[in-house]
Amino acid sequence: MDDEADPVFPAEDHLFEDTFSRETSYSLCGQECRITQAFSASLGVAASVWEAAIHLCRFFEQTCLDLRGKRVIELGAGTGIVSILAARLGARVTVTDLPLAIPQALRNIEANTPPTGWPSGAPIAVPLSWGQDQENFPSDWDMVLGTDIIYMPETFPLLLDTLAHLCRGGAVAYLSSKMRREHRTQDFYDDWLPRRFQVEVVQREPESNINIYRAVLSPAGTSES
C-alpha cells in the first residue's frame, strides 16, 4: 500500500491502534510458508493475510495450475503470501503494492527462501500505484494476480486501467475477492471489469462469500482509455 498522503490508501484510522507482529505458518501446495503480519496503523489492511489470498493459493493446487517459468505480477500483494507461493512453485514473480507495504513483503520473501534457492529466481518487490505508474511496467506477463483488492469504489477505474495495461500482451488475470456489499465488490466484477475484459467465475465459495474470477482482456479493451 502507499504512504499516508496517497489518496488510494484506505483511511482506516483506528484499524490497528497498537503495533505488533504475528508469524503464522501456512501449508499450501506442498509448501510451508511462514508469513509475518506487521499490524500497525500505517500499514492498515496491507498487514493481514486475508482469507481470499488463502483461497487463491488453494485454487492453484485444486486446479493443478502450472506456474513453472510463468511471468507473474501481483497487485496489492500486502504480506506477499500469494507471490511467495507462486515463486516457490517455479514462477518468476514481481510483487507490487503501495510503498509502505513493500518492506513487509521483502521481509517475508527473505524468510521464505527455499533451502535450495528459488526455482526461477527470488520474487522482486516494487511499488506500483494504480492509475499512476503502471506504464513503467511491461505488458508481457503470463498472469496477473490480486486478492481482496476490490474494496474502494474510487479506485475501480484506476485498477481497471492498470489491469488492462498489464494484460495487454495476453496475460490471464486471477482475482480472488470477499464479496463485500458495503465495498461494492460485485459492482466491480459485474459493471467495471467487463467493460474491457472477458470475465468468468472459476470458483464460488458461498460459505466464505469468496469468489475467484478469471479475466482476459477483450479485443476492444486494448484501445479504451
N, C-alpha and C positions, 0 to 999 in steps of 0.2 A: 504494500500500500504506500501512499505518498506522504510527504510531510504535511504538517497540520494546516498549512496555508492552502493546500491544494483543494479546490472545490469538489474533486472527485472522491476525496477521502470521507467516509461516513462519519457524521457527527454523533458519536456515542459518548456523550460527556461523562457518564458515570458507569460505563460498561465494566471497567476494571479499575476501581479506585486504588486497590493495593497492587503492588508489583511482586510477582512471584513466578517461579518456573516449575514445570512438571514434565518429567520424562515418561513416555509411555512406549511400550513395545507392541508392534503390530505384526502378525503373521499373515502375509499376503503373497499369493502366487509362489509359495515355497520360499519366500524371502522373509527375513526378520528385519524389520525397520524400527530403529529407535529414534523417536521424534521428541524433541524438546519444544514445549509450548511456553513461550515467554509472555505471560499475561501482564499487560500494562495498559495504562490509559493511552499511551502514544501509539501502540500497535493496534489496539482495539480488536476488530473482528479478524485481523490478519494473524492473531496469535494462536487461534484454535485449529485443531483438526476437526473439520466439520463432517457430519455423517455422510453427506453427498460425496466427499472425497473417498471415503472408505468404499462406498457403493461402486464408484468408478473403478477403483483398484480391483474389486472383486469381479466386476464386469470383464476386465482383462482376462481373468482366469476362466470365468464361466464360458466365454466365447472363444477361448484359445487365441486371442488376438496376438499376432506375431509382431513384436516390436523390434526384433533384431535388425540393427542397421538403419532403422527408420529415423528420419529427422523430425523431431518433435519439439513443439514450443507450448508452454503452459502459460495461460493468462491468470493473473490474480492468484499466484501459487501459494501465498501465505507461508506455512511451515515447510512446504516443498515435498510433502509426502508422496503425492502422485508422481511428480517428476523423478524423485529418488527411486521409486519402484520401477518406473519406465526405464531409467538408466541402468538399473541393476538387471533388468530383463533384456538389455542389449541396445536400447535406443540411444541416439545422440541427441541430448536434451538441452534446451535453453529454457531456463526458469525465469519468469518475469513477474513483477509486481511493482507497486509504487516504492520509492526509495527506502522508506522506513522499514519495510519488510525484508529487504534483501539481506541484511546481516543475519537475521534469524535463519533464513533459508540456507545461507552459506555455512553456518554452524552445523545445521542438520546434514547437509551434504557431506561435510568433512567427517562427521560422526558415523556416517553410514557407508564409508568407503569399504568395498569388499576386500577381504584379505588378499585376494589375487588381483586386485585392481578392477576398475570399471571396464566392462566388456568393450564398450565403444568410446571410452573417454569419460571423464568426470563431467557432470552437468555444469553448465555455465549459468550464472545468475546475474541478471542485469535489470535495471529499472525500465519500465515501459508504462507510460501514461496514455490511456486510451484516447484516441482522437487528437493526440498532440504529436507523438513522435513515432508512430507505427511505420512511417515511411523510412525510418532509419533501419528497419528490419527487412530482410528479404521476403520473398513470396513463394519460395520453393520448398516449403515444408511438406512432409507426408501427413502429419497430424497436428491439429491444434486442440489443446485440452483446456477445460475450465470446469471448476466445481464450485457451486454456490457463489457465483459471481453475478447473479441476476437478482439484485435486491434494491437498486436505486434507479427509479424510472428516469431521472435526469441524465443518467449515464447510458441509457439504451442506444441513442444514436451514435454516441462515441464508441461503444462496444461494437455496434454493427459495422461501422466504418473500419475498425481495427480488424475484425474478423474477415471482412471482405478483402482487405489488403493482404493479410497473411495467407488466405486461402486461394489467392488469385492463380497460383501455379497448380492447383488441383488437390490441395490438402483436404482431408476429411476432418471435420470438427466433431469432437465428442464433448458434450456439455451435460453435466450432472447437476441437478438442482432440487432443493427442497422447494415445493410448490407453495410458497407463502402468499396468501391472498393480499395481505397488507403491503407486500412489496411488489405486487402486480407481476409476479414471475410468469404466470400463464400468459399475460398480455404480450410479454416479450416473445414467447415462442409461437403464439397464435397470430400476432399482428406485426411485429417488428422483423423477426428473423426471416419469415417467408417472403419479405419484400426483395431479398437478394439471394436467398438460399432455398434449396430443396431440402425439406426438413422431414424427418421421421422419428417417432418414438421407438427406441430399440429396447427399452426396459422401463416397466412401470411397477413401482412398489407401493400399493395403496396403504399398507400398514404404516410405512415410514413417510408416505407422501413425497417420495423422491422419484423423479423421472430422469432417464438418460436419453438424450437426443443425439442423433447423427445428422450432420448438416454438410451439404456440398454446395459450393457457390453455383448459382444458376447462370446460364449464358448472359442473361440480361443484367445480372448482379455485378458483373465486372465493369460496366460502363456507368453505373449510377454514382452520383457524388454523395 
